[in-house]
Amino acid sequence: MNILIIEDELPSAQRLVKMINSILPDAIIVNILASVELSLDWLQNNPHPDLIITDIHLADGLSFEIFQHIVVKSPVIFTTAFDKYAIKAFEVNAIDYLLKPIKQIELEKAIIKYESIVKPKTLDYQQLISQFPEEMQPKTQRLLIRIGNNFKVVDFDQIAYFYTQEKISFAITFEGKRFPLDQTLEKLQEMVNPKYFFRINRQFIIHINAIKEMSAYSKSRLKLTLNPAFDMDIIVSTERSPDFKKWLIK
């Protein structure tokens, strides 16, 4: 994250940098500016940062003047020793309004608020694309498998399930053939059509037609018998069981 600090008191600026480094070790302080004039010049000649943290009272006026002269594209956290500017602050790009002396916990809450507003929430890929109409589902139809110096193309609809063992992924076809794969289960999960495949736990992604039998298991889990058979218990994990049951009847 690139952060611009606008603060005319050097001790306050240094303290702010120290707190930011503690909260966001990977953050980059792109500059520390002390006046409205310097801030206007910098923002007009540089890419706008991800976040601006600015004092309201600066050496040559109020930081609100910056917003009167240029369009500021960055969210802003205002800092001040006075609370009378709060309404004015939220008329511009304000994420938060912190009273001096700033406490680290208050700055951290303001940054968390920024992240919740600006950063997209992480979505479960399978859950997301399963909501798309079928014509928008993944278009990958085949898997290229390397066997020694040779290659084999296998249609996904020929694969009964994928599993991982000792950090190696394998595909088992409905004919019972086993192929080692270069892809991880995470990558395979992105490639398969979620209408037909489901990741039941950390070790298995199964095709719906590979399910031979299902039975109740402890802690609200399900035990599966697959076809072709696998020589260990196949258990749908507790956290995936509710979504798995919904997937079965889609």
PLY file of the C-alpha trace (Angstrom):
ply
format ascii 1.0
element vertex 250
property float x
property float y
property float z
element edge 249
property int vertex1
property int vertex2
end_header
0.00 0.00 0.00
1.33 3.46 -0.94
0.61 6.13 1.68
1.11 9.90 1.47
1.48 11.79 4.76
0.63 15.49 4.90
1.80 16.87 8.25
3.66 20.07 9.12
4.91 18.95 12.55
7.96 16.71 12.13
7.59 14.84 15.48
3.93 14.06 14.62
4.93 12.87 11.15
7.70 10.65 12.54
5.33 9.16 15.12
2.76 8.51 12.41
5.34 6.72 10.24
6.34 4.55 13.20
2.71 3.56 13.85
2.07 2.82 10.16
5.17 0.60 9.98
3.89 -1.30 13.00
0.40 -1.77 11.56
1.39 -2.23 7.89
5.00 -3.46 7.63
4.78 -3.60 3.82
3.38 -0.09 3.41
5.41 2.45 1.43
5.44 6.07 2.59
5.68 7.83 -0.76
6.28 11.27 0.74
5.80 13.52 3.77
4.57 17.01 2.85
4.15 19.99 5.15
1.91 22.43 3.31
-1.08 22.88 1.03
1.16 24.26 -1.72
3.59 21.34 -1.64
0.70 18.86 -1.53
-1.01 20.39 -4.54
2.23 20.34 -6.53
2.98 16.73 -5.59
-0.54 15.41 -6.32
-0.60 17.16 -9.69
2.67 15.57 -10.76
2.55 12.07 -9.26
0.21 9.06 -9.25
-2.25 9.40 -6.40
-1.43 7.01 -3.53
-3.69 4.29 -2.13
-4.28 6.35 1.01
-3.61 9.89 2.26
-3.23 10.68 5.95
-3.35 14.43 6.44
-3.44 16.93 9.26
-6.08 19.61 8.80
-4.02 22.56 10.06
-0.96 22.95 7.83
1.77 25.57 7.59
-0.05 27.62 4.94
-3.70 26.86 5.59
-6.24 24.07 5.95
-5.78 20.84 3.99
-9.38 21.20 2.75
-7.97 23.74 0.26
-6.29 20.86 -1.58
-9.69 19.43 -2.46
-10.91 22.78 -3.72
-8.20 22.94 -6.37
-7.82 19.36 -7.64
-9.76 16.11 -7.75
-8.15 13.85 -5.16
-8.58 10.22 -6.14
-7.32 8.74 -2.87
-9.30 7.98 0.30
-8.25 10.22 3.19
-7.79 9.85 6.93
-7.86 13.29 8.54
-6.01 14.08 11.76
-6.43 17.19 13.91
-6.33 18.49 17.44
-9.81 19.96 16.96
-13.14 18.20 16.50
-14.97 21.11 14.82
-13.95 20.00 11.30
-15.51 16.55 11.36
-18.51 17.40 9.18
-16.30 19.23 6.68
-13.92 16.25 6.51
-16.66 13.84 5.54
-17.78 16.12 2.71
-14.65 15.07 0.84
-12.91 11.66 0.63
-12.74 10.99 4.35
-12.46 7.41 5.58
-11.99 8.52 9.19
-11.29 11.52 11.41
-8.76 11.07 14.21
-8.13 13.48 17.06
-4.56 14.17 18.14
-2.64 12.79 19.89
-3.40 9.78 17.67
-3.47 6.41 19.36
-2.19 3.42 17.43
-5.36 1.40 18.06
-7.45 4.23 16.55
-5.20 4.44 13.49
-5.39 0.68 13.09
-9.19 0.78 13.19
-9.19 3.53 10.55
-6.95 1.45 8.27
-9.17 -1.59 8.77
-12.13 0.59 7.78
-10.22 1.70 4.68
-9.49 -1.92 3.72
-13.11 -2.96 4.21
-14.30 -0.17 1.93
-11.62 -0.18 -0.74
-10.30 -3.72 -0.99
-12.53 -6.34 -2.66
-13.59 -9.16 -0.37
-12.09 -12.55 -1.07
-14.62 -14.85 -2.70
-14.62 -18.59 -2.82
-14.02 -19.31 -6.51
-16.20 -22.41 -6.64
-19.06 -20.74 -4.83
-18.86 -17.70 -7.09
-18.78 -19.38 -10.48
-21.43 -21.91 -9.48
-23.87 -18.98 -9.51
-23.12 -18.19 -13.17
-25.37 -19.52 -15.95
-23.99 -22.65 -17.60
-22.82 -20.77 -20.70
-20.52 -18.74 -18.43
-19.01 -21.73 -16.65
-15.31 -22.53 -17.22
-14.64 -23.52 -20.83
-11.75 -25.91 -20.16
-12.87 -29.30 -21.44
-9.67 -31.32 -21.44
-6.60 -31.93 -19.35
-3.14 -32.38 -20.86
-1.28 -35.05 -18.89
2.42 -35.74 -19.17
3.51 -39.38 -18.87
7.29 -39.54 -19.04
8.22 -38.02 -22.40
4.72 -38.52 -23.77
1.50 -36.54 -23.41
-2.12 -37.67 -23.16
-5.29 -35.61 -23.48
-8.12 -36.62 -21.12
-11.60 -35.09 -21.15
-12.75 -33.86 -17.77
-15.94 -35.89 -18.11
-13.77 -39.03 -18.14
-12.34 -38.22 -14.70
-14.07 -39.65 -11.64
-12.00 -37.79 -9.07
-8.74 -36.02 -8.29
-6.78 -36.56 -5.12
-3.45 -35.59 -3.61
-1.03 -37.85 -1.78
2.43 -36.94 -0.49
2.15 -33.57 -2.31
1.46 -35.21 -5.69
-1.89 -34.84 -7.46
-3.53 -37.72 -9.33
-6.53 -38.14 -11.63
-8.59 -41.34 -11.53
-10.75 -42.00 -14.59
-14.07 -43.82 -14.57
-12.21 -46.72 -16.20
-9.97 -46.92 -13.14
-6.83 -45.53 -14.75
-4.57 -43.35 -12.61
-2.49 -40.44 -13.96
-0.04 -38.23 -12.02
-0.60 -34.52 -12.61
1.50 -31.38 -12.56
-1.38 -29.24 -11.25
-2.24 -28.78 -7.58
-5.79 -29.42 -6.35
-6.18 -25.66 -5.99
-5.41 -25.18 -9.68
-7.61 -28.10 -10.69
-10.47 -26.64 -8.68
-10.26 -23.53 -10.85
-10.28 -25.60 -14.05
-13.19 -27.97 -13.44
-16.89 -27.22 -13.91
-18.40 -26.81 -10.41
-21.69 -28.19 -11.71
-20.09 -31.63 -11.86
-17.07 -31.47 -9.55
-16.88 -30.64 -5.85
-13.93 -30.39 -3.49
-15.08 -32.42 -0.50
-11.94 -31.92 1.61
-8.29 -30.96 1.30
-7.44 -34.21 -0.45
-10.28 -34.90 -2.93
-12.21 -33.28 -5.77
-14.93 -35.64 -6.98
-17.24 -35.91 -9.98
-20.90 -36.27 -9.03
-21.16 -39.50 -11.08
-18.33 -41.05 -9.07
-20.48 -41.19 -5.92
-21.67 -44.76 -5.40
-22.99 -44.54 -1.84
-23.29 -41.97 0.96
-23.76 -42.51 4.67
-23.84 -40.40 7.83
-20.56 -40.03 9.69
-19.57 -38.43 12.99
-19.73 -34.66 13.59
-22.31 -34.05 10.83
-19.95 -35.35 8.17
-20.68 -37.70 5.28
-18.81 -40.84 4.26
-18.65 -41.59 0.55
-18.06 -44.75 -1.42
-16.61 -43.92 -4.80
-16.60 -45.68 -8.13
-13.86 -46.58 -8.96
-13.18 -47.58 -5.36
-10.46 -45.96 -3.28
-8.63 -47.83 -0.51
-9.36 -45.40 2.31
-12.37 -43.71 3.90
-13.59 -40.75 1.85
-15.05 -38.18 4.25
-16.70 -34.88 3.38
-15.21 -32.38 5.83
-17.41 -30.73 8.45
-17.05 -27.25 6.96
-17.86 -28.47 3.41
-20.76 -30.78 4.24
-23.53 -28.11 4.13
-22.42 -26.83 0.70
-21.90 -30.38 -0.53
-25.50 -31.31 0.30
-26.76 -28.22 -1.58
-24.52 -29.07 -4.54
-25.97 -32.58 -4.78
-29.48 -31.32 -5.56
-28.64 -28.40 -7.85
0 1
1 2
2 3
3 4
4 5
5 6
6 7
7 8
8 9
9 10
10 11
11 12
12 13
13 14
14 15
15 16
16 17
17 18
18 19
19 20
20 21
21 22
22 23
23 24
24 25
25 26
26 27
27 28
28 29
29 30
30 31
31 32
32 33
33 34
34 35
35 36
36 37
37 38
38 39
39 40
40 41
41 42
42 43
43 44
44 45
45 46
46 47
47 48
48 49
49 50
50 51
51 52
52 53
53 54
54 55
55 56
56 57
57 58
58 59
59 60
60 61
61 62
62 63
63 64
64 65
65 66
66 67
67 68
68 69
69 70
70 71
71 72
72 73
73 74
74 75
75 76
76 77
77 78
78 79
79 80
80 81
81 82
82 83
83 84
84 85
85 86
86 87
87 88
88 89
89 90
90 91
91 92
92 93
93 94
94 95
95 96
96 97
97 98
98 99
99 100
100 101
101 102
102 103
103 104
104 105
105 106
106 107
107 108
108 109
109 110
110 111
111 112
112 113
113 114
114 115
115 116
116 117
117 118
118 119
119 120
120 121
121 122
122 123
123 124
124 125
125 126
126 127
127 128
128 129
129 130
130 131
131 132
132 133
133 134
134 135
135 136
136 137
137 138
138 139
139 140
140 141
141 142
142 143
143 144
144 145
145 146
146 147
147 148
148 149
149 150
150 151
151 152
152 153
153 154
154 155
155 156
156 157
157 158
158 159
159 160
160 161
161 162
162 163
163 164
164 165
165 166
166 167
167 168
168 169
169 170
170 171
171 172
172 173
173 174
174 175
175 176
176 177
177 178
178 179
179 180
180 181
181 182
182 183
183 184
184 185
185 186
186 187
187 188
188 189
189 190
190 191
191 192
192 193
193 194
194 195
195 196
196 197
197 198
198 199
199 200
200 201
201 202
202 203
203 204
204 205
205 206
206 207
207 208
208 209
209 210
210 211
211 212
212 213
213 214
214 215
215 216
216 217
217 218
218 219
219 220
220 221
221 222
222 223
223 224
224 225
225 226
226 227
227 228
228 229
229 230
230 231
231 232
232 233
233 234
234 235
235 236
236 237
237 238
238 239
239 240
240 241
241 242
242 243
243 244
244 245
245 246
246 247
247 248
248 249
